């Protein structure tokens, strides 16, 4: 895909991987639709993109709300005329040990990390199918492959995203020309860990991850651009990317 003038919806665009990806793709000529709940941050990002000559649209909303998704996809089509790429980036990682029963956090992870992705795909799919082209990128994790302490629910959500991505690819790519990619990073320097409330786990994490130099959000933005920039005949199924200093 030549990303220039393509319309790209990015959820979780107010920080981290989403913000870095919006900056990267707008510099490459894409029209970026910035979606998140924090409007003030989105407005600042839009201003930065436009000062650098890019095009951006701000649409606030909650990925767990289907009505918000319908509003988002309509705004994208009305403003830019198409929906060419969906990047399901919004996610939460309030890790905890199962025995500590942070059940409200379990529910939130399932709602955002899984249902948010399903909602996004269902909202844009009719447009992409009609166009007979598109690209869906879901941000999974290396956690989709292996459990780590405190990650039982988080790993389960990311495994679901990875398998859903493969199902999408098999159903959509051959018939409708819609490519699908699962991006699977290791530790990334983002706000994800700020949602952890399990004090027992936080101490253990510091002991394990203390010497790891995490990936930068720009590293993931580059991986996303790589997947998008391949010719239509090439589907990059998975991008598994680890910090050099991370063992597991």
MIDOSE-1310 file (N, C-alpha, C; in nm, 2 decimals, decimal comma, always signed):
residues 248
xxxx	+0,08/-0,12/+0,00/+0,00/+0,00/+0,00/+0,09/+0,12/+0,00; +0,05/+0,22/-0,09/+0,11/+0,35/-0,08/+0,03/+0,43/+0,02; +0,09/+0,47/+0,13/+0,01/+0,52/+0,24/-0,03/+0,67/+0,21; +0,03/+0,73/+0,11/-0,01/+0,87/+0,09/-0,15/+0,89/+0,05
xxxx	-0,22/+0,98/+0,12/-0,36/+1,01/+0,10/-0,46/+0,91/+0,15; -0,40/+0,80/+0,21/-0,49/+0,70/+0,27/-0,54/+0,74/+0,40; -0,66/+0,70/+0,44/-0,72/+0,74/+0,57/-0,70/+0,63/+0,67; -0,64/+0,67/+0,78/-0,59/+0,57/+0,88/-0,66/+0,61/+1,02
xxxx	-0,74/+0,52/+1,07/-0,80/+0,54/+1,20/-0,70/+0,48/+1,31; -0,66/+0,55/+1,41/-0,57/+0,50/+1,51/-0,64/+0,52/+1,65; -0,67/+0,41/+1,72/-0,72/+0,43/+1,85/-0,61/+0,44/+1,95; -0,64/+0,49/+2,07/-0,54/+0,51/+2,17/-0,43/+0,61/+2,12
xxxx	-0,47/+0,71/+2,04/-0,38/+0,80/+1,97/-0,32/+0,91/+2,06; -0,37/+0,92/+2,19/-0,33/+1,03/+2,27/-0,20/+1,01/+2,34; -0,13/+0,90/+2,32/+0,00/+0,88/+2,39/+0,06/+0,75/+2,33; +0,19/+0,73/+2,36/+0,26/+0,61/+2,34/+0,26/+0,57/+2,19
xxxx	+0,23/+0,44/+2,17/+0,24/+0,38/+2,03/+0,15/+0,45/+1,94; +0,03/+0,48/+1,98/-0,07/+0,55/+1,90/-0,03/+0,69/+1,85; +0,03/+0,76/+1,94/+0,08/+0,90/+1,91/+0,20/+0,89/+1,81; +0,29/+0,80/+1,84/+0,41/+0,78/+1,76/+0,37/+0,74/+1,62
xxxx	+0,27/+0,65/+1,61/+0,22/+0,60/+1,48/+0,15/+0,71/+1,40; +0,07/+0,79/+1,47/+0,01/+0,90/+1,40/+0,11/+1,00/+1,34; +0,21/+1,03/+1,42/+0,32/+1,12/+1,37/+0,39/+1,06/+1,25; +0,42/+0,93/+1,26/+0,50/+0,86/+1,15/+0,41/+0,86/+1,02
xxxx	+0,29/+0,81/+1,03/+0,21/+0,80/+0,91/+0,17/+0,93/+0,85; +0,15/+1,03/+0,93/+0,11/+1,16/+0,88/+0,23/+1,22/+0,80; +0,35/+1,19/+0,85/+0,47/+1,24/+0,78/+0,49/+1,17/+0,64; +0,43/+1,05/+0,64/+0,44/+0,97/+0,51/+0,32/+1,00/+0,42
xxxx	+0,24/+1,10/+0,46/+0,13/+1,15/+0,37/-0,01/+1,10/+0,40; -0,03/+1,02/+0,51/-0,16/+0,96/+0,54/-0,25/+1,07/+0,60; -0,38/+1,05/+0,59/-0,47/+1,13/+0,66/-0,50/+1,05/+0,79; -0,47/+1,10/+0,90/-0,48/+1,02/+1,03/-0,60/+1,07/+1,11
xxxx	-0,68/+0,97/+1,15/-0,80/+1,00/+1,24/-0,76/+0,96/+1,38; -0,75/+1,06/+1,47/-0,70/+1,04/+1,60/-0,81/+1,01/+1,70; -0,81/+0,89/+1,75/-0,92/+0,85/+1,84/-0,87/+0,81/+1,98; -0,94/+0,87/+2,08/-0,91/+0,84/+2,22/-1,01/+0,91/+2,30
xxxx	-1,00/+0,90/+2,43/-1,09/+0,97/+2,52/-1,04/+1,11/+2,56; -0,91/+1,13/+2,56/-0,85/+1,25/+2,61/-0,84/+1,36/+2,50; -0,94/+1,44/+2,49/-0,95/+1,53/+2,38/-0,83/+1,63/+2,38; -0,79/+1,68/+2,50/-0,69/+1,78/+2,50/-0,56/+1,73/+2,44
xxxx	-0,52/+1,61/+2,47/-0,40/+1,55/+2,41/-0,42/+1,53/+2,26; -0,53/+1,49/+2,22/-0,55/+1,47/+2,07/-0,54/+1,60/+2,00; -0,60/+1,71/+2,06/-0,59/+1,84/+2,00/-0,44/+1,89/+1,98; -0,36/+1,86/+2,08/-0,22/+1,90/+2,08/-0,15/+1,82/+1,97
xxxx	-0,18/+1,69/+1,96/-0,12/+1,61/+1,85/-0,17/+1,65/+1,71; -0,29/+1,68/+1,70/-0,34/+1,73/+1,57/-0,27/+1,86/+1,53; -0,25/+1,95/+1,62/-0,18/+2,08/+1,60/-0,04/+2,05/+1,55; +0,03/+1,96/+1,62/+0,17/+1,92/+1,58/+0,18/+1,86/+1,44
xxxx	+0,08/+1,78/+1,41/+0,08/+1,71/+1,28/+0,06/+1,82/+1,17; -0,04/+1,91/+1,19/-0,07/+2,01/+1,09/+0,04/+2,11/+1,08; +0,12/+2,14/+1,18/+0,23/+2,23/+1,17/+0,34/+2,17/+1,08; +0,34/+2,04/+1,08/+0,44/+1,97/+1,00/+0,39/+1,93/+0,86
xxxx	+0,27/+1,99/+0,82/+0,22/+1,97/+0,69/+0,12/+1,85/+0,67; +0,09/+1,79/+0,78/+0,00/+1,67/+0,77/-0,15/+1,70/+0,79; -0,23/+1,60/+0,77/-0,37/+1,61/+0,79/-0,42/+1,52/+0,90; -0,50/+1,58/+0,99/-0,55/+1,50/+1,11/-0,69/+1,54/+1,14
xxxx	-0,76/+1,44/+1,19/-0,90/+1,46/+1,24/-0,91/+1,41/+1,38; -0,97/+1,48/+1,47/-0,98/+1,44/+1,61/-1,13/+1,39/+1,63; -1,14/+1,27/+1,68/-1,27/+1,21/+1,72/-1,26/+1,14/+1,85; -1,32/+1,20/+1,95/-1,31/+1,14/+2,09/-1,41/+1,03/+2,10
xxxx	-1,38/+0,93/+2,18/-1,47/+0,82/+2,20/-1,41/+0,71/+2,28; -1,49/+0,61/+2,32/-1,46/+0,50/+2,40/-1,47/+0,37/+2,31; -1,36/+0,30/+2,30/-1,36/+0,18/+2,21/-1,46/+0,07/+2,25; -1,50/+0,08/+2,38/-1,60/-0,02/+2,42/-1,74/+0,01/+2,39
xxxx	-1,76/+0,13/+2,33/-1,89/+0,18/+2,30/-1,92/+0,17/+2,15; -2,01/+0,09/+2,11/-2,04/+0,07/+1,96/-2,09/+0,19/+1,90; -2,17/+0,28/+1,97/-2,22/+0,40/+1,91/-2,10/+0,50/+1,88; -2,01/+0,50/+1,97/-1,89/+0,59/+1,95/-1,81/+0,54/+1,82
xxxx	-1,81/+0,41/+1,80/-1,74/+0,36/+1,68/-1,81/+0,40/+1,55; -1,95/+0,39/+1,56/-2,02/+0,43/+1,44/-2,00/+0,58/+1,41; -2,00/+0,66/+1,51/-1,97/+0,80/+1,49/-1,83/+0,82/+1,44; -1,73/+0,75/+1,49/-1,59/+0,76/+1,44/-1,58/+0,72/+1,29
xxxx	-1,63/+0,61/+1,25/-1,62/+0,57/+1,11/-1,69/+0,66/+1,02; -1,80/+0,72/+1,06/-1,88/+0,82/+0,98/-1,80/+0,94/+0,96; -1,74/+0,99/+1,07/-1,66/+1,12/+1,06/-1,54/+1,10/+0,97; -1,48/+0,98/+0,98/-1,36/+0,95/+0,90/-1,40/+0,95/+0,75
xxxx	-1,51/+0,88/+0,72/-1,55/+0,88/+0,57/-1,60/+1,01/+0,52; -1,68/+1,09/+0,61/-1,73/+1,22/+0,57/-1,62/+1,32/+0,54; -1,51/+1,31/+0,62/-1,40/+1,40/+0,61/-1,30/+1,37/+0,50; -1,26/+1,24/+0,49/-1,16/+1,20/+0,40/-1,20/+1,11/+0,29
xxxx	-1,33/+1,06/+0,29/-1,38/+0,99/+0,18/-1,36/+0,84/+0,18; -1,29/+0,79/+0,27/-1,26/+0,64/+0,28/-1,21/+0,60/+0,41; -1,21/+0,47/+0,44/-1,13/+0,42/+0,55/-1,04/+0,31/+0,50; -0,91/+0,33/+0,49/-0,82/+0,24/+0,43/-0,74/+0,16/+0,53
xxxx	-0,72/+0,21/+0,65/-0,65/+0,14/+0,75/-0,71/+0,16/+0,89; -0,72/+0,05/+0,97/-0,76/+0,06/+1,11/-0,65/+0,01/+1,19; -0,60/+0,09/+1,29/-0,50/+0,04/+1,38/-0,57/+0,03/+1,52; -0,60/-0,09/+1,56/-0,66/-0,11/+1,69/-0,55/-0,11/+1,80
xxxx	-0,52/+0,00/+1,85/-0,40/+0,02/+1,94/-0,45/+0,04/+2,09; -0,57/+0,08/+2,11/-0,61/+0,11/+2,25/-0,61/-0,02/+2,33; -0,55/-0,01/+2,45/-0,54/-0,13/+2,54/-0,50/-0,09/+2,68; -0,52/-0,18/+2,77/-0,49/-0,16/+2,91/-0,41/-0,28/+2,96
xxxx	-0,33/-0,26/+3,06/-0,25/-0,37/+3,12/-0,24/-0,36/+3,27; -0,35/-0,36/+3,34/-0,34/-0,36/+3,49/-0,31/-0,51/+3,54; -0,19/-0,55/+3,53/-0,15/-0,68/+3,57/-0,17/-0,70/+3,72; -0,20/-0,83/+3,75/-0,22/-0,86/+3,89/-0,22/-1,01/+3,90
xxxx	-0,18/-1,06/+4,02/-0,19/-1,20/+4,05/-0,33/-1,24/+4,06; -0,37/-1,36/+4,01/-0,51/-1,40/+4,01/-0,56/-1,41/+4,15; -0,48/-1,46/+4,24/-0,52/-1,48/+4,38/-0,56/-1,36/+4,45; -0,52/-1,24/+4,40/-0,55/-1,11/+4,46/-0,69/-1,06/+4,41
xxxx	-0,75/-1,13/+4,31/-0,89/-1,10/+4,27/-0,92/-0,96/+4,24; -0,84/-0,90/+4,15/-0,87/-0,77/+4,09/-0,97/-0,78/+3,98; -1,09/-0,83/+4,02/-1,19/-0,87/+3,91/-1,24/-0,76/+3,83; -1,25/-0,64/+3,89/-1,30/-0,52/+3,81/-1,19/-0,49/+3,70
xxxx	-1,07/-0,51/+3,73/-0,96/-0,49/+3,63/-0,97/-0,60/+3,52; -1,00/-0,72/+3,56/-1,01/-0,82/+3,46/-1,12/-0,78/+3,36; -1,24/-0,74/+3,41/-1,35/-0,70/+3,32/-1,31/-0,59/+3,23; -1,24/-0,49/+3,28/-1,20/-0,38/+3,20/-1,10/-0,42/+3,09
xxxx	-1,01/-0,51/+3,12/-0,92/-0,56/+3,02/-0,99/-0,63/+2,91; -1,08/-0,72/+2,94/-1,16/-0,79/+2,84/-1,24/-0,69/+2,76; -1,30/-0,59/+2,82/-1,38/-0,49/+2,75/-1,30/-0,41/+2,65; -1,18/-0,36/+2,69/-1,10/-0,28/+2,61/-1,01/-0,36/+2,51
xxxx	-0,94/-0,46/+2,56/-0,84/-0,53/+2,48/-0,90/-0,62/+2,38; -1,02/-0,68/+2,41/-1,09/-0,77/+2,32/-1,21/-0,71/+2,25; -1,30/-0,67/+2,33/-1,43/-0,61/+2,27/-1,40/-0,48/+2,20; -1,31/-0,40/+2,24/-1,27/-0,28/+2,17/-1,22/-0,31/+2,03
xxxx	-1,14/-0,42/+2,02/-1,09/-0,46/+1,88/-1,21/-0,51/+1,80; -1,29/-0,59/+1,86/-1,41/-0,64/+1,78/-1,50/-0,53/+1,73; -1,52/-0,43/+1,82/-1,61/-0,32/+1,78/-1,55/-0,24/+1,67; -1,42/-0,22/+1,67/-1,35/-0,15/+1,57/-1,36/-0,22/+1,43
xxxx	-1,34/-0,34/+1,43/-1,34/-0,42/+1,31/-1,49/-0,42/+1,25; -1,58/-0,44/+1,34/-1,72/-0,44/+1,29/-1,77/-0,31/+1,23; -1,71/-0,20/+1,29/-1,74/-0,06/+1,24/-1,69/-0,03/+1,10; -1,57/-0,07/+1,07/-1,50/-0,03/+0,95/-1,52/-0,14/+0,84
xxxx	-1,55/-0,26/+0,87/-1,55/-0,37/+0,78/-1,64/-0,34/+0,66; -1,77/-0,30/+0,68/-1,85/-0,27/+0,56/-1,79/-0,18/+0,46; -1,72/-0,08/+0,50/-1,65/+0,02/+0,41/-1,54/-0,05/+0,34; -1,46/-0,12/+0,41/-1,34/-0,19/+0,35/-1,39/-0,30/+0,25
xxxx	-1,49/-0,37/+0,28/-1,54/-0,48/+0,19/-1,60/-0,41/+0,07; -1,66/-0,30/+0,08/-1,72/-0,23/-0,04/-1,60/-0,18/-0,13; -1,50/-0,13/-0,06/-1,38/-0,08/-0,14/-1,30/-0,19/-0,20; -1,31/-0,32/-0,15/-1,23/-0,43/-0,19/-1,08/-0,41/-0,16
xxxx	-1,06/-0,34/-0,05/-0,92/-0,32/-0,01/-0,92/-0,26/+0,13; -0,81/-0,27/+0,20/-0,79/-0,22/+0,33/-0,68/-0,29/+0,41; -0,65/-0,24/+0,53/-0,56/-0,31/+0,61/-0,60/-0,29/+0,76; -0,61/-0,40/+0,83/-0,64/-0,40/+0,97/-0,52/-0,44/+1,05
xxxx	-0,48/-0,35/+1,14/-0,36/-0,38/+1,23/-0,41/-0,38/+1,37; -0,39/-0,50/+1,43/-0,42/-0,51/+1,58/-0,29/-0,52/+1,66; -0,29/-0,44/+1,76/-0,17/-0,45/+1,85/-0,19/-0,56/+1,96; -0,12/-0,67/+1,94/-0,13/-0,78/+2,03/+0,00/-0,76/+2,12
xxxx	+0,07/-0,87/+2,15/+0,19/-0,86/+2,24/+0,26/-0,99/+2,23; +0,38/-0,99/+2,27/+0,45/-1,12/+2,30/+0,38/-1,20/+2,40; +0,30/-1,13/+2,48/+0,22/-1,20/+2,59/+0,12/-1,30/+2,53; +0,09/-1,28/+2,39/+0,00/-1,38/+2,33/+0,06/-1,52/+2,32
xxxx	+0,19/-1,53/+2,34/+0,26/-1,65/+2,32/+0,30/-1,72/+2,45; +0,32/-1,64/+2,56/+0,37/-1,70/+2,68/+0,32/-1,62/+2,80; +0,29/-1,69/+2,91/+0,25/-1,64/+3,03/+0,37/-1,58/+3,10; +0,35/-1,47/+3,17/+0,45/-1,41/+3,27/+0,37/-1,38/+3,40
xxxx	+0,44/-1,38/+3,51/+0,38/-1,36/+3,64/+0,29/-1,23/+3,64; +0,16/-1,25/+3,68/+0,07/-1,14/+3,69/+0,00/-1,12/+3,56; +0,03/-1,19/+3,46/-0,03/-1,16/+3,33/-0,14/-1,26/+3,28; -0,20/-1,34/+3,37/-0,29/-1,44/+3,32/-0,40/-1,38/+3,24
xxxx	-0,47/-1,27/+3,28/-0,58/-1,22/+3,21/-0,53/-1,14/+3,09; -0,42/-1,06/+3,11/-0,37/-0,98/+3,00/-0,32/-1,07/+2,89; -0,25/-1,17/+2,92/-0,20/-1,27/+2,82/-0,32/-1,33/+2,75; -0,42/-1,36/+2,82/-0,54/-1,42/+2,76/-0,60/-1,32/+2,66
xxxx	-0,61/-1,20/+2,69/-0,67/-1,10/+2,60/-0,58/-1,08/+2,47; -0,45/-1,08/+2,49/-0,36/-1,06/+2,37/-0,36/-1,19/+2,29; -0,37/-1,31/+2,35/-0,39/-1,43/+2,27/-0,51/-1,42/+2,19; -0,62/-1,37/+2,24/-0,75/-1,36/+2,17/-0,73/-1,27/+2,05
xxxx	-0,66/-1,16/+2,07/-0,64/-1,06/+1,96/-0,56/-1,12/+1,85; -0,45/-1,20/+1,89/-0,37/-1,26/+1,78/-0,45/-1,37/+1,70; -0,53/-1,45/+1,77/-0,61/-1,55/+1,70/-0,72/-1,49/+1,62; -0,78/-1,38/+1,67/-0,88/-1,31/+1,59/-0,82/-1,25/+1,47
xxxx	-0,70/-1,20/+1,48/-0,63/-1,14/+1,36/-0,61/-1,25/+1,25; -0,57/-1,37/+1,29/-0,54/-1,47/+1,19/-0,68/-1,52/+1,13; -0,78/-1,52/+1,21/-0,91/-1,55/+1,15/-0,96/-1,45/+1,05; -0,94/-1,32/+1,09/-0,97/-1,21/+0,99/-0,89/-1,23/+0,86
xxxx	-0,76/-1,26/+0,88/-0,68/-1,27/+0,76/-0,73/-1,37/+0,66; -0,76/-1,49/+0,72/-0,80/-1,60/+0,63/-0,94/-1,57/+0,57; -1,03/-1,51/+0,64/-1,16/-1,48/+0,59/-1,16/-1,36/+0,49; -1,08/-1,26/+0,51/-1,09/-1,14/+0,44/-0,99/-1,11/+0,33
xxxx	-0,87/-1,15/+0,35/-0,76/-1,12/+0,26/-0,79/-1,18/+0,12; -0,81/-1,31/+0,11/-0,83/-1,37/-0,03/-0,95/-1,32/-0,10; -1,06/-1,29/-0,03/-1,18/-1,26/-0,10/-1,20/-1,11/-0,12; -1,16/-1,03/-0,02/-1,18/-0,88/-0,02/-1,06/-0,80/-0,03
xxxx	-0,94/-0,86/-0,04/-0,82/-0,78/-0,05/-0,79/-0,70/+0,08; -0,84/-0,74/+0,19/-0,81/-0,67/+0,32/-0,70/-0,75/+0,39; -0,59/-0,69/+0,40/-0,48/-0,75/+0,48/-0,49/-0,73/+0,63; -0,44/-0,82/+0,70/-0,45/-0,81/+0,85/-0,31/-0,84/+0,91
xxxx	-0,27/-0,76/+1,01/-0,14/-0,78/+1,07/-0,16/-0,77/+1,22; -0,09/-0,87/+1,29/-0,08/-0,86/+1,44/+0,06/-0,81/+1,48; +0,06/-0,70/+1,55/+0,19/-0,64/+1,60/+0,21/-0,69/+1,74; +0,32/-0,75/+1,77/+0,34/-0,82/+1,90/+0,47/-0,77/+1,96
xxxx	+0,47/-0,66/+2,03/+0,59/-0,61/+2,10/+0,61/-0,67/+2,24; +0,74/-0,67/+2,27/+0,78/-0,69/+2,41/+0,76/-0,57/+2,49; +0,84/-0,54/+2,59/+0,83/-0,43/+2,68/+0,85/-0,30/+2,59; +0,75/-0,20/+2,61/+0,76/-0,08/+2,54/+0,75/+0,04/+2,64
xxxx	+0,82/+0,14/+2,62/+0,81/+0,26/+2,71/+0,68/+0,34/+2,69; +0,57/+0,29/+2,75/+0,44/+0,36/+2,74/+0,38/+0,38/+2,88; +0,25/+0,42/+2,88/+0,18/+0,44/+3,00/+0,12/+0,31/+3,05; +0,13/+0,20/+2,98/+0,06/+0,08/+3,02/+0,08/+0,04/+3,16
xxxx	+0,20/+0,04/+3,21/+0,23/-0,01/+3,35/+0,17/+0,09/+3,46; +0,13/+0,21/+3,42/+0,07/+0,30/+3,51/-0,06/+0,26/+3,56; -0,13/+0,16/+3,50/-0,26/+0,11/+3,54/-0,25/+0,00/+3,64; -0,13/-0,05/+3,68/-0,11/-0,16/+3,77/-0,13/-0,11/+3,91
xxxx	-0,22/-0,18/+3,98/-0,25/-0,14/+4,12/-0,21/-0,25/+4,22; -0,17/-0,37/+4,17/-0,14/-0,48/+4,26/+0,01/-0,45/+4,31; +0,02/-0,41/+4,44/+0,14/-0,37/+4,49/+0,24/-0,49/+4,50; +0,19/-0,61/+4,53/+0,28/-0,73/+4,53/+0,34/-0,75/+4,40
xxxx	+0,26/-0,74/+4,29/+0,32/-0,76/+4,16/+0,41/-0,65/+4,12; +0,39/-0,52/+4,15/+0,47/-0,41/+4,12/+0,61/-0,43/+4,17; +0,63/-0,48/+4,29/+0,76/-0,51/+4,35/+0,83/-0,62/+4,27; +0,76/-0,72/+4,24/+0,82/-0,83/+4,16/+0,86/-0,79/+4,02
xxxx	+0,78/-0,71/+3,96/+0,81/-0,66/+3,82/+0,94/-0,58/+3,82; +0,96/-0,49/+3,92/+1,08/-0,41/+3,93/+1,20/-0,50/+3,94; +1,19/-0,61/+4,01/+1,30/-0,70/+4,03/+1,34/-0,76/+3,90; +1,24/-0,80/+3,82/+1,26/-0,87/+3,69/+1,30/-0,78/+3,58
xxxx	+1,23/-0,66/+3,57/+1,25/-0,58/+3,45/+1,34/-0,46/+3,47; +1,40/-0,45/+3,58/+1,48/-0,34/+3,62/+1,59/-0,30/+3,52; +1,66/-0,40/+3,46/+1,77/-0,38/+3,37/+1,73/-0,38/+3,22; +1,61/-0,40/+3,19/+1,56/-0,40/+3,05/+1,55/-0,26/+2,99
xxxx	+1,61/-0,24/+2,88/+1,59/-0,11/+2,81/+1,47/-0,14/+2,71; +1,35/-0,08/+2,74/+1,23/-0,11/+2,66/+1,24/-0,05/+2,52; +1,16/-0,10/+2,44/+1,14/-0,04/+2,30/+1,08/+0,10/+2,32; +1,11/+0,18/+2,22/+1,04/+0,31/+2,21/+0,92/+0,30/+2,13
xxxx	+0,82/+0,39/+2,16/+0,70/+0,38/+2,07/+0,73/+0,40/+1,92; +0,83/+0,48/+1,89/+0,87/+0,49/+1,75/+0,91/+0,36/+1,69; +0,97/+0,27/+1,77/+1,01/+0,14/+1,71/+0,88/+0,06/+1,66; +0,78/+0,07/+1,73/+0,65/+0,01/+1,69/+0,59/+0,08/+1,58
xxxx	+0,59/+0,21/+1,58/+0,54/+0,29/+1,46/+0,61/+0,25/+1,33; +0,74/+0,23/+1,34/+0,82/+0,18/+1,23/+0,78/+0,05/+1,18; +0,75/-0,04/+1,27/+0,70/-0,18/+1,24/+0,57/-0,17/+1,17; +0,48/-0,09/+1,22/+0,35/-0,07/+1,16/+0,36/-0,02/+1,02
xxxx	+0,45/+0,08/+1,00/+0,47/+0,13/+0,86/+0,53/+0,03/+0,77; +0,62/-0,06/+0,82/+0,67/-0,16/+0,74/+0,56/-0,25/+0,69; +0,47/-0,29/+0,78/+0,36/-0,38/+0,74/+0,27/-0,32/+0,64; +0,24/-0,19/+0,66/+0,15/-0,12/+0,57/+0,21/-0,09/+0,43
xxxx	+0,34/-0,08/+0,42/+0,41/-0,04/+0,30/+0,44/-0,15/+0,20; +0,40/-0,28/+0,24/+0,43/-0,39/+0,15/+0,33/-0,39/+0,04; +0,36/-0,45/-0,08/+0,26/-0,45/-0,19/+0,14/-0,54/-0,15; +0,03/-0,51/-0,22/-0,10/-0,57/-0,19/-0,09/-0,72/-0,18
xxxx	+0,00/-0,78/-0,26/+0,01/-0,93/-0,27/+0,07/-0,99/-0,15; +0,13/-0,90/-0,06/+0,21/-0,95/+0,06/+0,13/-0,91/+0,18; +0,10/-1,01/+0,26/+0,04/-0,99/+0,39/+0,14/-1,02/+0,50; +0,18/-0,93/+0,58/+0,27/-0,95/+0,69/+0,18/-0,99/+0,81
xxxx	+0,18/-1,12/+0,84/+0,08/-1,17/+0,94/+0,11/-1,13/+1,08; +0,24/-1,14/+1,12/+0,28/-1,11/+1,26/+0,41/-1,03/+1,25; +0,42/-0,93/+1,34/+0,55/-0,87/+1,37/+0,58/-0,88/+1,51; +0,68/-0,97/+1,54/+0,72/-1,00/+1,68/+0,85/-0,93/+1,71
xxxx	+0,84/-0,83/+1,80/+0,96/-0,74/+1,82/+0,99/-0,72/+1,97; +1,11/-0,76/+2,00/+1,16/-0,76/+2,14/+1,27/-0,66/+2,17; +1,27/-0,61/+2,29/+1,39/-0,53/+2,33/+1,51/-0,62/+2,33; +1,63/-0,57/+2,29/+1,75/-0,66/+2,28/+1,78/-0,71/+2,42
xxxx	+1,76/-0,64/+2,53/+1,80/-0,68/+2,66/+1,69/-0,76/+2,74; +1,57/-0,78/+2,67/+1,47/-0,86/+2,74/+1,48/-1,01/+2,71; +1,49/-1,09/+2,82/+1,51/-1,23/+2,80/+1,38/-1,30/+2,77; +1,28/-1,26/+2,84/+1,15/-1,34/+2,83/+1,03/-1,24/+2,79
